[in-house]
Amino acid sequence: MIHLLTGAGSGIGAAVARRLHERGDELVLLARSPERAVELRTAYDGSTVLVADLARPESVESLALPDGLDSVVHAAGVVELGTVAELSVEDWSSQLWVNLVAPAALTRVALPALRAHRGTVVFVNSSAGLTAHRSWSAYAASKHGLRALADSLRAEEAQHGVRVSTVFPGRTATPMQEKVHRQEARTYDAARWIRPDTVADAILHVLDLPADATIPDVTVRPNR
Ligand SMILES: NC(=O)c1ccc[n+]([C@@H]2O[C@H](COP(=O)([O-])OP(=O)(O)OC[C@H]3O[C@@H](n4cnc5c(N)ncnc54)[C@H](OP(=O)(O)O)[C@@H]3O)[C@@H](O)[C@H]2O)c1
């Protein structure tokens, strides 16, 4: 199988990339910079690494993608906490670009290849895509939007055999969660949260589902 993956340099995306690479699947990875691309090429021998900064979604439009893709896994994301009284336009726009507009733009560019292989699109969303708590407005808005993108895309692409799944993880032990704890002024204990590999398990389950069924949504919560 051949997969296009964003966010492979860290956290959940890195866990998915590692697992797919270990089992011999072909990887096309999207790195935000040439420096990150060198790291990913070294870590994932034999993979194709393309450069695009998802904070500038137009940068995905010139990507040279393969003719066929079995999946696109959108794992890249950013978070910036703050009340509405505090968040700047830059805070809003960076989260909306990376978490919502870029996945839409990249999906559009990848659709011909996905249709060719009757592939699967996986959006890594968040429990914040289902409920918006105080200080999470911009991130939650981007993830609520990502859910809408997934639901519309699913309805549009079923006729082309493309399956669309959203995975909603709760707090997961990654560098993003460490940053969230810093912003919340809380002590970080990775053992309290979901392991990135467990979220990767859910994503691989979606990718490996036989063609007679689809899993529209998966919610993964810490067990405590
Ligand atoms: N951790 C959690 O508790 C949690 C919970 C629910 C949902 N999620 C979601 O899960 C996904 C993965 O998060 P994570 O926790 O694994 O975060 P992470 O460890 O911070 O990794 C985020 C990844 O996104 C990439 N990225 C960020 N901005 C980018 C840009 N402008 N262009 C290209 N790539 C960019 C990063 O690239 P670099 O490595 O180059 O920085 C990194 O590889 C995100 O969508 C996040 O919203 C996380």
The ligand as a Gaussian input file, in Angstrom:
#p B3LYP/6-31G(d) Opt

LIG

0 1
 N       -1.515000      15.328000      21.480000
 C       -2.801000      15.389000      21.772000
 O       -3.204000      15.379000      22.950000
 C       -3.815000      15.413000      20.656000
 C       -5.143000      15.141000      21.014000
 C       -6.117000      15.175000      20.008000
 C       -5.755000      15.455000      18.712000
 N       -4.465000      15.729000      18.391000
 C       -4.169000      16.008000      16.997000
 O       -3.303000      14.994000      16.541000
 C       -2.505000      15.506000      15.465000
 C       -1.033000      15.206000      15.775000
 O       -0.705000      15.923000      16.959000
 P        0.529000      15.520000      17.878000
 O        0.043000      15.552000      19.255000
 O        1.199000      14.337000      17.312000
 O        1.406000      16.857000      17.682000
 P        2.973000      17.106000      17.506000
 O        3.754000      16.068000      18.209000
 O        3.172000      18.544000      17.865000
 O        3.192000      16.916000      15.927000
 C        2.576000      17.801000      15.037000
 C        3.117000      17.551000      13.653000
 O        2.501000      18.515000      12.775000
 C        3.518000      19.084000      11.971000
 N        3.217000      20.459000      11.578000
 C        2.849000      21.472000      12.394000
 N        2.771000      22.623000      11.695000
 C        3.103000      22.309000      10.419000
 C        3.223000      23.070000       9.235000
 N        3.011000      24.394000       9.217000
 N        3.565000      22.432000       8.087000
 C        3.823000      21.105000       8.092000
 N        3.735000      20.331000       9.196000
 C        3.377000      20.926000      10.342000
 C        4.750000      19.081000      12.864000
 O        5.882000      19.238000      12.063000
 P        7.307000      19.584000      12.732000
 O        7.730000      18.272000      13.318000
 O        8.123000      20.056000      11.605000
 O        7.038000      20.633000      13.777000
 C        4.621000      17.729000      13.537000
 O        5.183000      16.723000      12.729000
 C       -2.804000      16.994000      15.370000
 O       -3.746000      17.203000      14.341000
 C       -3.454000      17.307000      16.708000
 O       -4.317000      18.393000      16.616000
 C       -3.467000      15.691000      19.347000

